[in-house]
Amino acid sequence: MRTYLLIIFLIAINTKINSQTDSISIFFAINKHEIPYNEQINLEKFISEIDETKYNGFILLGYADYLGNEDDNKILSEKRVNKVYNFILNRGISKNFILKNIGKGELTGISENEIGNSKNRRVDIKYTKIENTPIKKKTVKKLPLNFENAEIGSTIALKNLNFIGGSHRLIKTSMPTLDSLLLIMENNETLKIEIQGHICCQDKGKGDGFDFDTQTNDLSVQRAKFIYDFLVENGIAKDRLSYKGFGANKRIIVPEISESDKTINRRVEIKIIDK
């Protein structure tokens, strides 16, 4: 009887995956990031049928439902997508075939209740097809950064880049700035940079600032590393990047009298290492 049920189960899985040639979704339990057993079988089947001659690779996008707060859901979605990422790598798939690996945070359900929305607790795996025509670079309407005339050794401040207070996580409205930086790195393949983090509101020499996300006293480092990780996850080679935190030791405005003064000092800058 158990053998019969297993055969029926595998047939159902095969039908599900074959009907979704360009993508599949892996679902998770409430507030969990471990891959359920039945979804592991889905992944095994998916991996066994990967055809690297038809696709450039695939992207992994992790989600959570609306239960819990937004920041926790972002972290949970990242844990889920990393579980799937590691599962795939452990089955022999090359890192180069995984084009993106991103936790997107929560998806709002149509009807909110105490049990959430099971369809939103997932990781989507989406193929990128090989096309005969060149893939267009993504464009940004307005580039807030200008690297063209910057000399080697000079630094450029990333404007409109704001973090959650006491955290190395960006607020949502700051993502276009990162997209612009990514575009510049993609279009200038010899460009090498150092990402420099700065914070406000501390006396010189008293540390880098406490980061409640990591429970460490290196907030300026973690903010610079956040940008470094974003670029690496989106295909920029590590040997073109480095990062460093300066704490509050290089404030532009001293003393900080207004909130505007603090905002100016709480910044990330890009140092041009090579072009």
ABEGO torsion letter per residue (X at the ends): XAAAAAAAAAAAAAAAAAABAABBBBBBBBGBABBBAAAAAAAAAAAAABBAAABAEBBBBBBBBABEBAAAAAAAAAAAAAAAAAAAAAAGBBAAABABBBBAEBBBBABBBAAEBAAABBBBBBBBBBBABBBBBBBBABBABBAAABBBGBBBBBBGBBBBBGBABBBAAAAAAAAAAAAAAAABAABBBBBBBBBBGBBBGAEAEBBAAAGBABAAAAAAAAAAAAAAAAGBBAAABBBBBAEAABBABOBBABAAAAAAABBBBBBBABX
